[in-house]
Amino acid sequence: MSDTFEIKAKDGKARNGVLNTMHGSVETPFFMPVATKAAVKHIIPDDLKEMKANAIIANALILDLNPGAKFIKERGGLHKFMNYNGIIFTDSGGFQMIRNSFYEKTTKDGVIFKDVLNQNKKFLATPEYVVKIQEELGSDVIMVLDDHNKYGLDKEKHAKAVEQTYQWGKRCLEAKTGKNLMFGIIQGGTFPDLRKKSAELTASLGFDGIAIGGLGIGETEEEQKEAIDICINILPENKPRYVMGVGNPLQMLVAVKLGIDCFDSTYPTQNARHDTIFTRKGKIDIAKGKHKEEQVPLCDDCDCYVCKNYSRSYIRHLVKMDEPIAHRLKSFHNVRFMQKLLEDARVAIKDGKFEEFFNKFKKGWER
């Protein structure tokens, strides 16, 4: 049994376990709200505690640009800086490679980015650099620097990214000095042979956990499922498995069914900002006129603060009046919805009823 990760129950390939870190433990499978700049959009840390979001992910590269990883370290680290005592993963900045505003060029040494927060000055992000800043932040889980490609690029480009990610992964491990956990990242696009090769290479390095990257960026649901399934069949049973960037509730449960343990995504807060509310009976557009007189919660079987205290009618009113608090209420509900969904998934796995739980949710969500 690993001190880092322990599997408690299985139902088919679906797993319930516990991930142990410097700032406590979190039960799997779990979902992490995205706090790119040390804040989840329209959500305060006390909200995260209220909704039982026991882990979040921030972006080390963005935080180093402003206010600076060293600046945050001098103020007690990221947990103290943002007053959040849960588990914090930090991304290395690899995702910014698919953002034209940030990305300049890839070299064997690292990635040349444009500092969009400081007059677009160019700088080199190396594997050693991203490990250093994540250790300064005090991250519970450090993500390696990966060569992240956009969806739809040719196989040759993805093949180079697989090799580059492997080499950078080795350098990240060599640079690590702290007690932080470190997760490797699998790339390979939608090419089965490249996914297989990347999974084998990444698994060979002995990371504390392994993430499947390069998904949730435009691929079809079938392509996503195939990429995950290929990797799962190769990855070690005793290490946590993480799919980055996937936050569609049904896609998450499909991945749990395949053996995935954790997720992150802006999906719930992004949908909330566009007035889309998650319910077990599918998504609703709260701005529509049919909700004007509905004196019922956003979701009738939800236990969140918003559903206990406010009606659809009131929240629609706030939306139509362009009141800023509407964003907080919508976001709070959607993020809690994600937490409750995986809480229920964990119970179903323990009870040996995950297939039944999955089918019931799928039927309601696709109404």
C-alpha positions in Angstrom: 0.0 0.0 0.0 1.3 3.5 -1.0 1.5 6.2 1.7 0.3 8.6 -1.1 -2.7 6.8 -2.5 -4.8 4.0 -1.2 -7.7 2.3 -3.0 -10.6 1.6 -0.6 -13.2 0.2 -3.0 -13.8 -0.8 -6.6 -16.8 -1.5 -8.7 -15.7 -2.7 -12.1 -13.0 -0.2 -13.1 -14.4 2.6 -11.0 -12.4 3.3 -7.9 -12.8 5.0 -4.5 -9.7 5.8 -2.7 -7.8 8.4 -0.7 -5.0 10.7 -1.8 -2.7 12.0 1.0 -0.9 15.3 0.7 0.9 17.8 2.8 -2.3 19.6 3.5 -4.5 16.6 4.3 -6.4 13.9 2.4 -9.1 13.9 -0.2 -11.4 11.0 -1.2 -11.5 10.0 -4.8 -13.0 10.5 -7.3 -13.0 14.2 -6.8 -13.4 17.4 -8.9 -11.3 20.5 -8.5 -12.6 24.0 -9.3 -10.1 26.1 -11.2 -8.5 29.0 -9.3 -6.1 30.1 -12.0 -5.2 33.4 -10.3 -5.6 32.1 -6.7 -9.4 32.6 -7.0 -12.3 30.6 -8.4 -14.4 32.9 -10.5 -17.1 34.6 -8.3 -16.4 32.1 -5.4 -14.6 33.0 -2.2 -12.6 30.4 -0.1 -15.3 30.2 2.5 -17.7 29.2 -0.3 -15.3 26.4 -1.2 -15.3 25.1 2.4 -19.1 25.4 2.5 -19.5 23.3 -0.7 -16.9 20.8 0.4 -14.5 21.5 -2.4 -11.5 19.8 -0.7 -9.1 20.4 -3.6 -8.6 23.1 -6.2 -6.1 23.8 -9.0 -4.2 27.1 -9.6 -1.8 28.1 -12.3 1.8 28.5 -11.2 2.9 30.3 -14.3 0.2 33.0 -14.1 0.8 33.5 -10.4 4.5 33.8 -11.0 3.9 36.6 -13.5 1.7 38.4 -10.9 2.2 38.8 -8.0 5.2 36.4 -8.2 5.8 33.0 -6.6 8.5 34.4 -4.4 6.1 37.2 -3.3 3.5 34.5 -2.3 6.2 32.4 -0.5 7.1 35.4 1.6 3.5 35.6 2.7 3.4 32.1 3.9 2.6 30.2 0.7 -0.4 30.0 -1.5 -2.7 28.3 1.1 -2.2 31.2 3.5 -2.2 33.9 0.8 -5.7 32.9 -0.4 -6.9 31.6 3.0 -7.7 28.1 1.8 -6.7 25.1 3.8 -7.6 22.4 1.4 -5.4 20.7 -1.2 -3.9 22.8 -3.9 -2.7 21.4 -7.3 -0.8 23.8 -9.5 -0.5 23.6 -13.3 2.9 24.3 -14.8 1.8 26.5 -17.6 1.7 23.9 -20.3 -1.9 24.7 -21.0 -0.8 28.2 -22.0 0.9 26.7 -25.0 -2.4 26.5 -26.8 -3.1 30.2 -26.1 -1.7 32.4 -28.8 -1.6 35.4 -26.4 0.9 33.6 -24.3 2.8 31.1 -26.5 5.8 32.1 -28.6 7.9 29.0 -29.3 8.9 25.6 -28.0 12.6 24.6 -27.7 14.3 21.5 -26.2 15.1 23.6 -23.1 11.5 24.7 -22.5 8.8 27.0 -23.7 9.2 30.7 -24.6 6.2 32.6 -23.4 5.0 36.2 -23.7 4.4 37.8 -20.4 1.0 39.2 -21.2 0.8 40.9 -17.7 4.1 42.8 -18.2 4.4 44.4 -21.7 4.6 41.0 -23.4 8.2 40.6 -22.5 9.4 37.1 -23.5 10.8 34.6 -21.0 11.8 30.9 -21.0 9.9 28.5 -18.9 12.1 25.4 -18.3 11.1 22.2 -16.4 13.4 23.4 -13.6 11.8 26.8 -13.5 8.2 25.4 -13.2 9.2 23.1 -10.4 11.0 25.9 -8.5 8.0 28.2 -8.6 5.5 25.5 -7.6 7.7 24.6 -4.6 7.8 28.3 -3.7 4.0 28.4 -3.9 3.8 25.4 -1.5 1.7 23.3 -3.9 0.5 20.0 -2.6 0.7 18.5 -6.1 3.1 19.8 -8.7 2.4 19.2 -12.4 5.3 18.7 -14.7 5.9 21.0 -17.7 4.3 19.2 -20.7 4.4 19.9 -24.4 0.7 20.7 -24.9 -0.7 20.8 -28.4 -3.9 22.1 -29.9 -6.5 19.6 -31.1 -6.2 18.7 -34.7 -2.5 19.1 -35.3 -0.7 16.4 -37.3 0.7 13.2 -35.9 4.4 14.3 -36.3 3.7 17.3 -34.1 2.1 15.1 -31.4 4.9 12.6 -31.7 7.5 15.3 -30.9 5.3 16.5 -28.0 5.3 12.9 -26.5 9.1 12.7 -26.5 9.5 16.3 -25.3 7.0 15.7 -22.4 8.9 12.6 -21.4 12.3 14.4 -21.4 10.9 17.4 -19.5 9.3 15.0 -17.0 12.7 13.5 -16.2 14.1 16.9 -15.7 11.2 17.9 -13.4 11.8 14.9 -11.2 15.5 15.7 -11.0 14.7 19.3 -10.0 12.3 18.4 -7.3 13.6 19.2 -3.7 10.5 19.4 -1.5 7.9 17.1 -0.1 5.3 18.1 -2.7 3.8 15.3 -4.7 4.5 15.4 -8.5 2.3 14.2 -11.3 3.5 13.3 -14.7 1.4 14.1 -17.8 0.5 12.0 -20.8 0.1 13.6 -24.3 -0.4 12.1 -27.7 -3.5 13.8 -29.1 -6.1 11.4 -30.5 -3.5 9.0 -31.9 -3.9 5.6 -30.1 -0.3 4.5 -30.7 1.1 7.9 -29.4 -1.2 7.8 -26.3 0.0 4.2 -25.6 3.7 5.3 -26.0 3.2 8.4 -23.8 1.5 6.4 -21.1 4.3 3.8 -21.1 7.0 6.5 -20.9 5.3 8.5 -18.2 4.5 5.4 -16.1 8.1 4.4 -16.3 9.3 7.5 -14.4 7.7 6.7 -11.0 5.7 9.8 -10.5 3.3 10.1 -7.5 0.4 10.2 -9.9 -0.3 10.5 -13.6 -2.5 12.9 -15.5 -3.9 12.5 -19.0 -3.5 15.8 -20.7 -4.5 17.2 -24.0 -8.2 16.5 -23.6 -11.3 18.7 -23.3 -10.0 20.9 -26.1 -12.3 20.0 -29.0 -12.1 16.2 -29.4 -15.2 14.1 -29.8 -16.6 12.2 -26.8 -15.5 9.0 -28.5 -12.0 10.2 -29.1 -11.8 11.3 -25.5 -13.1 8.0 -24.2 -10.7 6.0 -26.4 -7.7 8.1 -25.2 -8.5 7.6 -21.6 -9.2 3.9 -22.0 -5.8 3.3 -23.8 -4.0 5.0 -20.9 -5.9 3.3 -18.2 -4.9 -0.1 -19.5 -1.2 0.8 -19.1 -1.1 2.9 -15.9 -0.2 1.4 -12.6 -3.1 0.4 -10.4 -1.6 1.9 -7.2 -1.2 5.5 -8.5 -3.9 8.2 -8.8 -5.1 9.0 -12.3 -6.2 12.5 -13.3 -7.9 13.8 -16.4 -7.1 17.4 -16.9 -9.6 19.9 -18.2 -12.7 17.7 -18.4 -15.6 19.0 -16.4 -18.8 18.0 -18.3 -20.6 16.0 -15.6 -21.5 13.0 -17.9 -18.0 12.9 -19.4 -16.6 12.8 -15.9 -18.7 9.8 -14.9 -17.7 8.1 -18.1 -14.1 8.6 -17.1 -14.8 7.4 -13.5 -16.3 4.3 -15.0 -13.0 3.8 -16.9 -10.9 4.2 -13.7 -10.1 7.9 -13.4 -9.7 9.4 -9.9 -9.7 13.2 -10.3 -10.7 16.1 -12.6 -10.5 19.8 -13.0 -12.3 22.2 -15.3 -13.7 25.8 -15.6 -16.8 24.1 -17.1 -19.2 24.7 -14.1 -18.3 28.4 -13.5 -18.1 29.2 -17.2 -21.5 27.7 -17.7 -22.8 29.7 -14.7 -21.6 33.0 -16.2 -23.6 32.2 -19.3 -26.8 31.5 -17.2 -26.6 27.7 -17.6 -27.5 25.8 -14.4 -26.8 22.1 -13.8 -29.5 19.8 -12.5 -30.0 16.1 -12.3 -32.6 16.5 -15.0 -30.3 18.3 -17.4 -29.1 21.9 -17.9 -31.5 24.8 -17.7 -31.1 28.4 -19.0 -32.1 30.5 -15.9 -32.5 33.6 -18.0 -35.5 32.2 -19.9 -38.9 33.7 -19.3 -40.4 30.4 -18.2 -38.5 30.7 -14.9 -39.9 34.2 -14.0 -42.5 32.9 -11.6 -41.0 29.6 -10.5 -40.8 29.7 -6.7 -38.7 26.5 -6.6 -34.9 26.0 -6.1 -32.6 25.8 -9.1 -32.5 22.1 -8.5 -35.1 20.4 -6.3 -32.7 17.7 -5.0 -29.7 19.9 -4.3 -28.4 20.6 -0.8 -26.4 23.8 -1.6 -26.8 27.1 0.1 -28.3 28.7 -3.0 -31.0 26.0 -3.4 -31.9 26.1 0.3 -32.4 29.9 0.3 -33.3 31.3 -3.1 -35.8 30.6 -5.9 -35.4 30.4 -9.6 -37.6 33.4 -9.9 -35.3 35.5 -7.7 -32.1 34.4 -9.4 -33.6 35.1 -12.8 -34.5 38.5 -11.6 -30.9 39.2 -10.5 -29.7 37.9 -13.9 -32.1 40.2 -15.9 -31.2 43.2 -13.7 -27.5 42.4 -14.3 -26.8 42.2 -10.6 -23.2 40.9 -9.9 -24.3 38.7 -7.1 -26.1 36.5 -9.6 -22.8 35.2 -10.8 -21.8 34.2 -7.3 -25.1 32.3 -6.7 -25.1 30.6 -10.1 -21.4 29.6 -9.7 -21.9 28.4 -6.2 -24.7 26.1 -7.2 -22.8 24.6 -10.2 -19.6 24.0 -8.3 -21.5 22.3 -5.4 -23.4 20.3 -8.0 -20.1 18.8 -9.2 -19.0 18.1 -5.7 -22.3 16.3 -4.8 -22.2 14.4 -8.0 -18.9 12.8 -7.2 -19.8 12.4 -3.5 -22.7 10.3 -4.7 -20.5 8.4 -7.2 -18.2 7.5 -4.3 -21.1 6.1 -2.3 -22.3 4.1 -5.4 -18.8 2.6 -5.9 -18.6 1.6 -2.2 -22.1 0.0 -2.5 -21.3 -1.8 -5.8 -24.0 0.2 -7.5 -22.0 2.5 -9.8 -23.5 1.2 -13.0 -27.0 1.8 -11.7 -26.0 5.3 -10.5 -24.4 6.1 -13.9 -27.4 5.0 -15.9 -29.8 7.0 -13.8 -27.7 10.2 -14.0 -27.2 9.7 -17.8 -30.9 9.3 -18.4 -31.7 12.5 -16.4 -28.9 14.6 -17.8 -29.7 13.8 -21.4 -33.5 14.6 -21.1 
